[in-house]
Amino acid sequence: MFDFKLKTLKKEEVMNLFFKHTQKDYFVDILKYLCSGPVAILVLANKEEAYIDNNGIRTLYKSPIVRWKELIGDKDPSVAKTQNPNSLRAQYGTSLIKNEFWGSDTNTDAYRELNVFQFPIPVKPPVFQFFINKINIETIFKFLFPEKPNHPDVVGRLDIFGRYSPICNYHVVDICFCTNCRIPVSKDF
């Protein structure tokens, strides 16, 4: 999966990206540089977790974060030039501030940064088996507290559940709550 935006960053966006560095002396230089002109923002995600190579061997992909970090190289372009001269920072970076490329360090950071730039979070279609069961406490908790709590849809789930009962238009948990699959509950219950 791939998504792309070209935009000039706002001060707030840079502060959200570099929130760990806002109190450092060099943050002003980062802020000036990143707000000085348009930047390309990319979202990279694997469509599949593995591939079959030419020899018929199944190989797992590295995570997009690891693959991107390997491609861009070390944060310091002078170090990148000695360690991996073919890396992007080695070829285009000029200093620690102007190293020209950014990459999320963790999945949590990646989800937060997707929200900073208002990208939709890539959602892997859930693998599930179709079971018709009554709603129980375990399925309610799976609905209210999904495995990936950084997804923006999570915030309104409790309110929706409290007002309307579990409602969604697609399969989201092991025991489905979608409007087509759930068992109608009598009004007397």
C-alpha positions, 0 to 999 in steps of 0.5 A, a space after each residue: 500500500 502506498 499513499 502520498 501528499 505534497 505539502 508545506 508543513 505547519 509549525 504544529 505538525 513539525 512539533 508533533 513529529 519532533 515532540 521529543 526534541 521540542 526543548 532541544 537547542 536545535 529544534 528551532 533549526 529543524 522547525 525553520 528547515 521543515 517549514 521552509 518549503 513543500 515536503 513529500 509525505 509517504 505512507 508505506 505498508 506491506 500488502 502481504 506478509 510474505 512472498 514466494 521467491 524465484 526458487 519457490 521459497 516462502 520469505 517473510 517481508 521485513 516491516 515497512 519501518 525496517 525496510 525504509 530505515 535501511 533505505 534512508 540510512 543513518 540520521 547523520 549523512 556523514 555516517 551514512 556515507 561511510 556505512 552505506 554510501 547508496 543510502 538516500 541520506 548519504 546521497 542527498 543529506 548535508 547535515 543532521 538537520 538537513 538529512 532530507 528523510 524521515 521515518 517512523 521508529 515504531 508502529 506506534 509512532 507510525 500510527 500517530 504520524 498518520 493522524 498528524 497528516 490525516 492519512 487513513 490508517 491502513 487496515 488489514 482485512 481481518 481473518 475470521 471464521 463465521 460463527 453465529 453466537 449470542 453476544 457475550 462479555 468477551 465479544 463486547 470487550 473485543 468490540 469496545 477495546 480492539 487490538 489496535 487502539 490507535 485507530 481513529 474509529 476506536 474513540 466513538 465505539 463506547 458511545 455508539 455501543 451505549 446508544 445503539 448496541 454494537 453496529 458496524 457495516 463490516 466484519 471487525 471481530 472474530 464473532 461478528 457484530 455487523 448488522 447483517 450477521 448479528 442475531 436480532 435481539 427481542 425488544 423484551 430483552 
